[in-house]
Amino acid sequence: MDRKQVGRVVLVAASVCVWVYLVFCYPTIRLFTLLLPPVIALHWSKTIRWRNVFISIFTLLWLFVFHYESTRYFYLTPFAQREMLKFKFLFPPAGWIMFFNVDDSYSYVEVYGKKGEALQPIDPHDILRTRTIGFDNIHRNVLSTVYSRELAGPFCRFLKRRLPYYDDFVVVAVEYPSVSREPDRRLQQALYRCGP
């Protein structure tokens, strides 16, 4: 190893120490200081091999931080029996946020179309005509936004325009009061009708 390589290794080690110091001592800029290594490494590295090494190291560090923050509150803090360090401004992705605080009760809205005397449940995908590829807002319970009777007028006009085959529509609230204790107990209540 010549002097140039030794100097680079010392410079990289010192940079990592400064970076770790900034990350742990300045929580308000922690997320932004996490981005420093890849920017500096990509700027300084001359060869593709070194760039790939720096990107790989950063990816491993980022994955570690990401999984640490995703498991910190529910698993690591009880295991360590003390409050663990939180990365400010760093939130898990939508998948984790959706299940961050799961309530014991669950509710959603169903829409029934009426043709003559027959009531037929309508698939929410037919109402909103969303693609099943990518983010599926049906599974995110987007139809629950029409729960309020104040939205009955606009939603009924929308249903009549979207599904003209039906004579009338009934919007029903479905609730499971306790999913863990009584998973089969299902309560239904008609919220409003769209007909005359």
C-alpha positions in Angstrom: 0.0 0.0 0.0 1.5 3.3 -1.0 1.1 6.7 0.7 -1.7 7.8 -1.5 -3.8 4.7 -0.6 -3.1 5.0 3.1 -4.1 8.7 2.9 -7.4 7.7 1.2 -8.1 5.1 3.8 -7.4 7.5 6.7 -9.6 10.2 5.0 -12.5 7.8 4.5 -12.2 6.6 8.1 -12.1 10.2 9.4 -15.1 11.1 7.2 -17.1 8.1 8.5 -16.3 9.3 12.1 -17.5 12.8 11.3 -20.6 11.5 9.6 -21.4 9.2 12.6 -20.9 12.2 14.9 -23.2 14.4 12.9 -25.9 11.7 12.7 -26.0 11.0 16.4 -25.4 14.5 17.8 -27.6 16.6 15.6 -31.0 14.9 15.4 -32.8 17.7 13.5 -30.6 17.1 10.5 -30.1 13.3 10.9 -32.0 12.3 7.8 -30.1 14.8 5.6 -26.7 13.8 7.0 -27.5 10.2 6.1 -27.4 11.2 2.5 -23.9 12.7 2.7 -21.8 9.5 2.1 -23.3 8.5 -1.3 -23.1 12.1 -2.6 -19.5 12.5 -1.5 -18.5 9.0 -2.6 -20.0 9.4 -6.1 -18.4 12.8 -6.5 -14.9 11.6 -5.4 -14.8 8.1 -6.9 -13.1 7.9 -10.3 -13.7 4.3 -11.2 -16.9 2.3 -11.6 -15.6 -0.3 -9.1 -15.3 2.2 -6.3 -18.6 3.8 -7.1 -20.3 0.4 -6.8 -18.5 -0.3 -3.5 -19.7 3.0 -2.1 -23.3 2.6 -3.3 -23.3 -1.0 -1.9 -22.1 0.3 1.5 -24.7 3.1 1.5 -27.5 0.6 0.6 -26.5 -1.7 3.4 -26.4 1.2 5.9 -29.7 2.6 4.6 -31.4 -0.9 4.9 -30.1 -1.2 8.4 -31.5 2.2 9.4 -34.7 1.5 7.6 -35.3 -1.8 9.4 -34.1 -0.4 12.7 -36.7 2.4 12.5 -39.4 0.0 11.4 -38.9 -2.3 14.4 -37.6 0.2 17.0 -40.9 1.1 18.8 -42.6 -2.3 19.0 -39.6 -4.7 19.3 -36.3 -3.1 20.1 -37.5 -0.7 22.8 -39.3 -3.5 24.9 -36.3 -5.8 24.3 -33.7 -3.3 25.5 -36.2 -2.0 28.2 -35.3 1.6 27.4 -36.3 4.1 24.8 -34.2 3.6 21.7 -32.8 6.4 19.5 -35.3 7.7 16.9 -34.2 9.0 13.5 -36.0 12.4 13.2 -38.0 12.8 10.0 -37.6 9.2 9.0 -40.8 7.3 8.7 -41.5 3.8 7.5 -43.2 3.4 4.1 -46.9 3.3 3.6 -47.1 -0.5 4.2 -45.8 -0.1 7.7 -47.8 3.1 8.4 -51.0 1.3 7.5 -50.4 -1.2 10.3 -48.8 1.1 12.8 -51.9 1.3 15.1 -54.4 -1.4 14.4 -57.7 -0.9 16.2 -59.8 -3.8 17.3 -62.9 -2.6 15.4 -63.2 -2.4 11.7 -65.7 -0.8 9.4 -66.3 -0.2 5.8 -69.1 0.9 3.3 -70.9 -1.3 0.9 -73.1 -0.1 -2.0 -76.0 -2.1 -3.3 -77.7 -1.5 -6.6 -81.5 -2.0 -6.9 -83.1 -3.3 -10.1 -86.8 -3.9 -9.7 -87.1 -5.7 -6.3 -83.6 -7.3 -6.4 -80.7 -5.9 -4.4 -77.3 -6.7 -5.8 -73.9 -5.8 -4.1 -71.7 -3.7 -6.3 -68.0 -4.3 -6.5 -66.2 -1.1 -5.4 -63.8 -1.5 -8.4 -66.9 -1.0 -10.6 -67.8 2.1 -8.8 -64.4 3.7 -8.8 -63.0 1.8 -11.8 -59.5 1.6 -10.4 -56.8 -0.6 -11.9 -55.7 -3.5 -9.7 -52.1 -2.9 -10.5 -50.2 -0.5 -8.2 -51.8 1.2 -5.2 -55.3 -0.2 -4.8 -57.4 2.4 -2.9 -60.2 -0.1 -2.5 -58.2 -2.1 0.0 -57.3 1.2 1.7 -61.0 1.7 2.3 -61.4 4.8 0.2 -65.1 4.1 -0.1 -65.5 4.9 3.6 -65.3 8.6 2.7 -69.0 8.4 1.6 -70.0 7.3 5.1 -71.3 10.8 5.9 -74.9 11.5 5.0 -73.8 15.0 3.9 -72.2 13.4 0.9 -75.3 11.5 -0.1 -76.3 13.9 -2.8 -73.0 14.1 -4.7 -72.3 10.4 -4.3 -75.8 9.4 -5.5 -75.5 11.6 -8.6 -72.1 10.0 -9.2 -73.5 6.5 -8.9 -76.4 7.2 -11.2 -74.0 8.6 -13.8 -71.5 5.8 -13.4 -74.0 2.9 -13.2 -77.2 3.9 -15.1 -78.4 0.2 -15.2 -79.7 0.4 -11.6 -82.9 2.1 -10.6 -81.8 2.9 -7.0 -78.8 2.5 -4.7 -78.5 1.7 -1.0 -75.3 2.7 0.9 -74.7 0.4 3.9 -72.2 0.7 6.8 -70.7 -2.6 7.9 -68.9 -2.8 11.2 -67.0 -5.5 13.1 -67.1 -4.3 16.7 -64.2 -6.6 17.9 -62.2 -8.4 15.3 -60.1 -10.2 17.9 -62.8 -11.3 20.3 -65.8 -11.8 18.0 -64.5 -12.1 14.4 -67.8 -13.3 13.0 -70.0 -10.6 14.6 -71.0 -8.3 11.7 -73.3 -5.3 12.1 -75.0 -3.7 9.1 -76.9 -0.4 8.9 -78.3 1.3 5.9 -76.9 4.8 5.8 -79.0 6.3 3.0 -80.8 5.5 -0.2 -80.4 7.3 -3.5 -83.9 6.9 -4.8 -86.9 9.3 -4.5 
